[in-house]
Amino acid sequence: MTYQFAHEDLIWKALSDGRRRLIVEALSAGPKQTGELVDLFPDIGRTGVLKHIDILTEGRIIHVRREGRVRWNYLNPEPIKAVCSTWVLRHIDGIQSSAARLKQIAERGGTSAKEQKNE
């Protein structure tokens, strides 16, 4: 596994959890103090949120800056853009051909070319 794949895996891992995606959403509106993020998840508490922040930091999706006792969390959308763009480019041909086949079936009234040959 090359470094690039290892880093991509960290990004996908970071985005795989719903709570971490909510943290990303919250930070998309602007930097937040860790306490503000903790308040979003009263069911898991500060330690749980810090673990999620650590995983997002590993994937370089967020940056943490300390000012005295305050931790500021900033969103870095570039890793997300990079892995999503790469993934979409790898799969777009299959998606486009599936969409074209679906369009043809819809235009034929719901029967595929294979079904029409059998008629």
TADA-V159032 format. One record per residue. RES is the residue in one small letter. SS is DSSP state (h for helix, s for strand, l for the rest). D_LAST is the distance of its C-alpha to the last C-alpha in Angstrom with 2 decimals. Layout:
RES/SS/D_LAST
RES/SS/D_LAST
//
This chain:
m/l/50.22
t/l/51.70
y/h/53.67
q/h/50.91
f/h/48.41
a/h/51.13
h/h/51.89
e/h/48.23
d/h/48.02
l/h/51.08
i/h/49.51
w/h/46.27
k/h/48.47
a/h/50.57
l/h/47.60
s/l/45.96
d/l/48.26
g/h/48.02
r/h/51.80
r/h/52.11
r/h/49.46
l/h/51.58
i/h/54.63
v/h/52.86
e/h/51.90
a/h/55.52
l/h/56.85
s/h/54.55
a/l/56.86
g/l/59.86
p/l/62.11
k/s/63.00
q/s/65.78
t/h/64.80
g/h/66.25
e/h/63.88
l/h/60.91
v/h/62.44
d/h/62.65
l/l/58.84
f/l/58.51
p/l/61.28
d/l/59.46
i/l/59.85
g/h/63.17
r/h/64.67
t/h/64.22
g/h/60.48
v/h/60.03
l/h/62.14
k/h/59.88
h/h/56.87
i/h/58.91
d/h/59.81
i/h/56.16
l/h/55.39
t/h/58.50
e/h/57.42
g/l/54.21
r/l/56.42
i/l/54.52
i/s/57.79
h/s/61.37
v/s/64.28
r/s/67.68
r/s/70.74
e/s/73.52
g/l/76.20
r/l/74.77
v/s/71.71
r/s/68.39
w/s/66.25
n/s/62.54
y/s/60.70
l/s/57.00
n/l/56.01
p/l/52.42
e/h/52.18
p/h/50.98
i/h/48.19
k/h/47.15
a/h/47.31
v/h/45.13
c/h/42.57
s/h/42.34
t/h/42.04
w/h/39.34
v/h/37.28
l/h/37.65
r/h/36.46
h/h/33.30
i/h/32.51
d/h/30.16
g/h/27.85
i/h/28.16
q/h/27.46
s/h/24.33
s/h/23.02
a/h/23.94
a/h/22.22
r/h/18.89
l/h/19.45
k/h/20.24
q/h/17.06
i/h/14.98
a/h/17.37
e/h/17.15
r/l/13.35
g/l/14.09
g/l/13.72
t/l/10.39
s/l/11.01
a/h/10.13
k/h/9.07
e/h/6.57
q/h/5.27
k/h/5.49
n/h/3.82
e/l/0.00
//
